[in-house]
Each structure stands twice: as C-alpha cells, then as structure tokens.
C-alpha cells in the first residue's frame, strides 16, 4: 500500500509544481507591456525516495523552483524623452527610492534597474513615475568627475536638474590675427602705435575688454622689425602683459614671427613657441592669448604698409539658461544651454555583479545585491564588461508571448495528467476497499 500512497503523493506534488509553473507564466504574460520586465521560469527537479532496489518502488514526486532571468534583455525602443534611459548590454543603472531621499536617510539604499523613464520632479531630481531616483557621481564646477570608490555607493548622489539655473562660460582663450606695417619699424618712421580691442567674458558672464597695443621700435638706422606688444586692462589701467615681437625679414619666412621675448620682470606669462600662446591674468581670470608660432603661416604678420586687423576669435559665452539635458553613451549627464554651451553635471556609472540572476528582485523592475549575486562594482559605461547607456530609449519586456502560451498548453496537459493519476489511485484504493465485501 505504501507504493500506492506514494503515487498519490507524487500526483499531488505534480499538481503543485505545475501550479507554480502556471503562476510564473501568468506573471510573464501579465507583464508583456511592462518596460524592463524580466521573465520568470519554473524548473522541475525529481525527488528520489531512498529504498532497496529489490523492494517496492516508492514514488518521490517532483518539486519546482523558480528563477528570474535578469541577464536576459528585452528589445530597445526609441522615445521622445532624452532622459528615458536603457542599458545596451551588461550592467545596471543605480537608483534609490524617493521615500529614502525625502526622508533624509544618510545612507541611501541602492537598487538596480536596466531601464527607466526619468524626468525632473519638483526638486529637479530625475525620477520615474514609480518613485525611483537616478543616482550618479556629481561633476566638479569645471565639468570633471572626481575620483570615487568603485566598490561602494558612498559617492553616489541623486542627479538634480535645475531648469531655472543659469551658467557662465568665461573666456579662457583669445586668438589675435593682425598685419602690422613693415614700414613702421624703419628709421625715420613716425612711431605710430596700433591698438586692438579684445572683448572677453568674465566668470560673471559680463563682457569685458582688454587692449592690445603694438608700439614700433624705430631704430636710428635701418629696420628693427620689432614691436612692443602691451596688454592693458582698461578697467584698472594695469599692464597685464608686455612682449617684444620680432619679425623675420628674409625668405622663406619674411613677414612672419621670428621670436617673442620678455624683459626681466615684465608682466604676463612666458611665451610658448610650440603653441604661440602666452597667458595673462585679469582679475584672477587666466586668458591665453594666441598670436601664432615662429615661422607659422597662421599668426600675426608684418608686411606692406598698412595695419590690418584680420580676426579676433575668443571662446566662452555670456550668461545663458538651461534648455535641455542628455546622457551620452558613457553615462555623462550633459546640460545644454541656449548659447551652445555644453557642460557635464554628473556621471552615471553602471553597476555589475558576477551573477545577475542571483540578485534579489524587488517591485518596479528593480533588484538588490545579494550573497548569491556576488559583490557589486561600479564601472564607467562602455568600459570593462558593461555596455553603454542609451538615451531616448527604453527596454521592452523580455517576455515572448508565443513561447509563454505554448508553455501554458504544456502545463495544462501536465496538470491534467497528474490529476488523472490521483483519480486512478483513488479508484485503485476503492477497489482495495471492495475486497472486504
């Protein structure tokens, strides 16, 4: 009778196992339209009851286990929102809960996701409709990212976008191209100076001016081919740079810069002949002035009889307002301003673990590091084993509806078969009872 009862128990275990499988299939089908959903699969393992090879066989039945295939990725679809993000390849976006941020928790809980539709909330933090806030490393004022530990979340902060923020892009470089008259440095010349006004942007976004004056060095006889270049701050009258510029008068470099020198103790930084630049400091702001390299075609010249301002180019821009934010494939969050300035405000690292399927699954397609997943590591997107961060994109559900419906049919048949086993055992037990009649 023990053999008969074991068949009964095996049939019950079969019903339970197939019920578990149907639950997984139901979840998968229900989340067909859920972005970033990872399907669940049920696997069966036989149970063998110990006993003699020569005695009656005892049915052990079956048990089921489920696993979420987190390493499977759904197809990426485009969207119109620049901060709809998805990971192309391995890795997870670091997020935390809005409740933890609003509660002022000092140690924000780390959760992982592979995609999300992030938009600025009332406080400017990038968050999903489900309340997941995107984390990243903040950028320094100059747009660089500092050095952070890669095995801890201590350096991660909520990424905040202030749509009302303004920014200035101070000038750091000015390129000057003029032609000085060759007759100005000849003996008997009237020594007429030539002035060039150079506008630049201050750190406060205001437009300021530097004055560059070229005074010819007039010799008693012959030609000196030398000019004294003086850079003055008109606001204070201070001389911030003073240089002797000598031009070549022999082919093939006639009219081009021969050398640039300074008197001992003269204002201004040293001239670099490899770049054609020297640096002057105005109100604490360093500006590199480029006048050209010795013998270079693209530089100030001394030719003919006329002073000709050719071009004055500068970088930087005045105060500007934010017009948009995008995330590049390497995870850098870049703010775009109306003047064309692009500034890095944060970097989103990608989290990787040795066993993604060992992560603990949470609500809203998020996961948490567990002992089964292994320790996490923060990678720059696109480096190491991780993929890239894709903006204007979301990851679809990894569910294959056709395959799930096929599995449902198989599960239904298996469930019916196990029910038939129970029915058969019941009939056999009934026959055993009838022996007494």
VEXMARZA-528233 format. One record per residue (C-alpha): residue in one letter; x, y, z. Coordinates in steps of 0.2 Angstrom, whole numbers, padded with zeros to 4 digits, always signed. Layout:
% residues N
aXYZ;...
END
This chain:
% residues 437
x+0000+0000+0000;x+0015+0012+0003;x+0018+0011-0016;x+0000+0016-0020;x+0000+0030-0007;x+0017+0036-0014;x+0009+0038-0031;x-0005+0048-0023;x+0008+0060-0016;x+0018+0061-0032;x+0002+0066-0041;x-0001+0080-0028;x+0017+0086-0030;x+0014+0086-0049;x-0001+0097-0047;x+0008+0109-0035;x+0023+0110-0047;x+0013+0114-0062;x+0003+0126-0052;x+0019+0135-0049;x+0024+0135-0067;x+0007+0142-0072;x+0009+0156-0059;x+0026+0161-0067;x+0018+0160-0085;x+0004+0171-0079;x+0016+0184-0072;x+0026+0184-0088;x+0010+0186-0099;x+0003+0200-0087;x+0019+0210-0089;x+0021+0209-0108;x+0019+0228-0109;x+0030+0231-0093;x+0046+0240-0098;x+0062+0231-0092;x+0052+0216-0085;x+0062+0200-0084;x+0053+0184-0086;x+0052+0170-0073;x+0055+0152-0077;x+0050+0137-0067;x+0061+0122-0067;x+0057+0104-0060;x+0068+0093-0050;x+0064+0075-0046;x+0064+0068-0029;x+0070+0050-0026;x+0065+0041-0010;x+0078+0030-0003;x+0075+0012-0003;x+0080-0006-0008;x+0082-0009-0027;x+0073-0026-0024;x+0059-0019-0014;x+0043-0010-0020;x+0046+0007-0028;x+0042+0022-0019;x+0037+0037-0029;x+0046+0053-0024;x+0037+0065-0035;x+0043+0082-0041;x+0047+0099-0034;x+0048+0116-0043;x+0059+0131-0041;x+0058+0147-0050;x+0072+0159-0056;x+0071+0176-0064;x+0082+0178-0079;x+0088+0195-0075;x+0103+0193-0088;x+0090+0192-0102;x+0087+0209-0111;x+0072+0215-0120;x+0072+0225-0136;x+0076+0243-0135;x+0063+0255-0142;x+0065+0274-0145;x+0056+0288-0136;x+0055+0307-0137;x+0062+0309-0119;x+0080+0312-0118;x+0081+0305-0101;x+0072+0289-0105;x+0087+0278-0102;x+0091+0259-0106;x+0107+0249-0104;x+0114+0241-0120;x+0122+0226-0114;x+0128+0221-0097;x+0126+0232-0082;x+0113+0241-0071;x+0108+0259-0068;x+0109+0264-0050;x+0093+0270-0042;x+0086+0273-0025;x+0069+0276-0018;x+0061+0294-0017;x+0055+0290+0001;x+0073+0287+0006;x+0078+0303-0001;x+0063+0313+0005;x+0066+0305+0022;x+0084+0312+0023;x+0092+0295+0026;x+0111+0297+0026;x+0114+0280+0018;x+0103+0279+0003;x+0098+0261-0001;x+0105+0255-0018;x+0093+0247-0031;x+0097+0242-0048;x+0087+0243-0064;x+0091+0241-0083;x+0079+0255-0089;x+0068+0269-0083;x+0058+0284-0089;x+0067+0298-0079;x+0060+0316-0078;x+0064+0330-0066;x+0052+0331-0051;x+0048+0347-0041;x+0065+0347-0034;x+0074+0344-0050;x+0079+0326-0046;x+0077+0313-0061;x+0064+0301-0055;x+0052+0288-0063;x+0033+0289-0061;x+0036+0274-0048;x+0047+0285-0037;x+0064+0278-0042;x+0078+0292-0042;x+0093+0291-0053;x+0110+0291-0044;x+0127+0297-0051;x+0143+0305-0047;x+0142+0324-0046;x+0154+0334-0058;x+0166+0347-0052;x+0162+0365-0057;x+0174+0363-0072;x+0164+0348-0078;x+0177+0335-0072;x+0172+0320-0062;x+0182+0317-0046;x+0189+0300-0040;x+0176+0289-0031;x+0177+0272-0024;x+0171+0258-0036;x+0165+0245-0023;x+0154+0257-0013;x+0139+0268-0016;x+0146+0281-0004;x+0150+0294-0018;x+0133+0292-0027;x+0120+0306-0026;x+0103+0310-0033;x+0105+0318-0050;x+0097+0335-0049;x+0092+0346-0064;x+0088+0364-0061;x+0078+0370-0076;x+0080+0388-0069;x+0098+0388-0067;x+0110+0400-0076;x+0128+0397-0081;x+0143+0407-0087;x+0156+0401-0099;x+0171+0413-0095;x+0184+0416-0109;x+0200+0406-0107;x+0207+0409-0125;x+0209+0423-0137;x+0217+0421-0154;x+0223+0438-0162;x+0227+0439-0181;x+0233+0456-0187;x+0245+0463-0200;x+0257+0476-0194;x+0265+0488-0207;x+0283+0484-0211;x+0287+0502-0214;x+0283+0506-0196;x+0299+0499-0189;x+0310+0508-0202;x+0322+0523-0197;x+0313+0539-0199;x+0295+0531-0195;x+0283+0542-0185;x+0281+0528-0172;x+0263+0527-0174;x+0256+0513-0162;x+0241+0502-0167;x+0228+0496-0154;x+0217+0481-0155;x+0202+0479-0143;x+0199+0462-0137;x+0182+0458-0129;x+0181+0443-0117;x+0168+0435-0105;x+0171+0436-0086;x+0166+0422-0074;x+0151+0433-0070;x+0145+0432-0088;x+0149+0451-0091;x+0158+0457-0107;x+0174+0465-0103;x+0189+0472-0114;x+0207+0470-0115;x+0218+0482-0125;x+0232+0476-0135;x+0244+0490-0141;x+0258+0487-0154;x+0272+0501-0152;x+0285+0500-0166;x+0303+0500-0161;x+0311+0514-0173;x+0330+0512-0175;x+0342+0526-0179;x+0346+0517-0195;x+0340+0503-0205;x+0325+0492-0199;x+0322+0484-0182;x+0307+0473-0187;x+0302+0474-0169;x+0286+0479-0160;x+0282+0480-0141;x+0266+0472-0138;x+0257+0478-0122;x+0241+0471-0115;x+0232+0483-0103;x+0216+0481-0093;x+0206+0497-0097;x+0196+0495-0081;x+0211+0497-0070;x+0224+0503-0081;x+0236+0489-0076;x+0248+0482-0088;x+0245+0463-0088;x+0257+0458-0102;x+0272+0465-0111;x+0282+0456-0125;x+0294+0460-0139;x+0289+0453-0155;x+0302+0452-0169;x+0298+0448-0187;x+0309+0439-0200;x+0314+0449-0215;x+0322+0435-0225;x+0314+0422-0236;x+0305+0410-0234;x+0298+0417-0218;x+0298+0435-0222;x+0285+0445-0213;x+0282+0430-0200;x+0286+0430-0182;x+0304+0427-0179;x+0304+0427-0160;x+0294+0433-0144;x+0304+0439-0129;x+0301+0447-0112;x+0311+0459-0102;x+0315+0453-0085;x+0301+0456-0073;x+0289+0460-0086;x+0270+0457-0084;x+0262+0441-0091;x+0266+0423-0093;x+0280+0416-0103;x+0278+0414-0122;x+0277+0396-0128;x+0284+0395-0146;x+0276+0377-0148;x+0258+0384-0146;x+0261+0403-0150;x+0252+0407-0133;x+0256+0417-0118;x+0244+0419-0103;x+0239+0435-0095;x+0229+0436-0079;x+0215+0449-0077;x+0205+0450-0060;x+0210+0432-0056;x+0205+0426-0073;x+0218+0417-0084;x+0217+0420-0103;x+0228+0413-0115;x+0232+0424-0130;x+0237+0416-0146;x+0247+0427-0158;x+0255+0412-0168;x+0271+0402-0169;x+0288+0407-0175;x+0288+0405-0194;x+0270+0399-0194;x+0258+0405-0208;x+0244+0407-0196;x+0249+0421-0184;x+0252+0440-0184;x+0262+0447-0198;x+0272+0462-0203;x+0270+0466-0221;x+0267+0480-0233;x+0262+0497-0227;x+0245+0495-0219;x+0239+0490-0202;x+0225+0477-0205;x+0215+0468-0191;x+0212+0451-0198;x+0202+0442-0185;x+0200+0441-0166;x+0192+0424-0160;x+0188+0420-0142;x+0179+0406-0133;x+0166+0407-0119;x+0149+0415-0119;x+0138+0427-0108;x+0126+0421-0095;x+0114+0408-0103;x+0099+0397-0097;x+0097+0379-0097;x+0087+0372-0112;x+0090+0353-0111;x+0099+0338-0103;x+0105+0322-0112;x+0115+0307-0107;x+0129+0301-0118;x+0134+0283-0121;x+0147+0284-0107;x+0135+0289-0094;x+0139+0308-0093;x+0124+0319-0090;x+0127+0335-0100;x+0117+0351-0099;x+0114+0361-0114;x+0112+0380-0114;x+0104+0392-0126;x+0121+0399-0131;x+0128+0382-0136;x+0137+0379-0120;x+0138+0360-0115;x+0143+0356-0098;x+0144+0340-0089;x+0135+0340-0072;x+0136+0321-0067;x+0141+0304-0072;x+0130+0288-0071;x+0141+0273-0068;x+0134+0255-0072;x+0133+0243-0058;x+0139+0225-0062;x+0139+0209-0052;x+0146+0192-0056;x+0129+0183-0056;x+0115+0195-0061;x+0102+0181-0059;x+0106+0180-0041;x+0100+0197-0037;x+0085+0199-0026;x+0070+0205-0036;x+0060+0220-0030;x+0045+0230-0036;x+0046+0241-0051;x+0058+0230-0060;x+0072+0234-0048;x+0085+0222-0039;x+0096+0222-0024;x+0113+0215-0022;x+0113+0198-0013;x+0125+0185-0007;x+0120+0174-0022;x+0124+0189-0034;x+0141+0192-0028;x+0149+0209-0024;x+0145+0224-0035;x+0157+0235-0044;x+0154+0252-0052;x+0161+0254-0070;x+0161+0268-0082;x+0148+0264-0095;x+0156+0257-0111;x+0171+0250-0101;x+0175+0233-0094;x+0161+0221-0096;x+0147+0234-0096;x+0138+0241-0110;x+0133+0258-0115;x+0119+0270-0108;x+0107+0274-0122;x+0096+0290-0121;x+0079+0292-0129;x+0077+0273-0127;x+0068+0261-0115;x+0069+0242-0114;x+0054+0232-0118;x+0048+0217-0108;x+0059+0201-0111;x+0043+0190-0112;x+0039+0180-0128;x+0021+0179-0128;x+0020+0165-0141;x+0033+0154-0130;x+0023+0158-0114;x+0006+0152-0122;x+0015+0136-0128;x+0021+0133-0111;x+0004+0136-0104;x-0003+0122-0115;x+0010+0110-0109;x+0007+0115-0091;x-0011+0112-0093;x-0008+0095-0101;x+0004+0090-0087;x-0008+0096-0074;x-0022+0086-0081;x-0011+0071-0082;x-0007+0072-0063;x-0025+0075-0059;x-0028+0058-0069;x-0015+0050-0058;x-0024+0055-0042;x-0040+0049-0049;x-0033+0032-0054;x-0025+0030-0037;x-0042+0034-0029;x-0051+0021-0040;x-0037+0008-0035;x-0040+0012-0017;x-0058+0010-0019;x-0055-0007-0027;x-0044-0012-0012;x-0058-0007+0000;x-0071-0018-0010;x-0060-0034-0007;x-0068-0035+0010;x-0086-0037+0003;
END
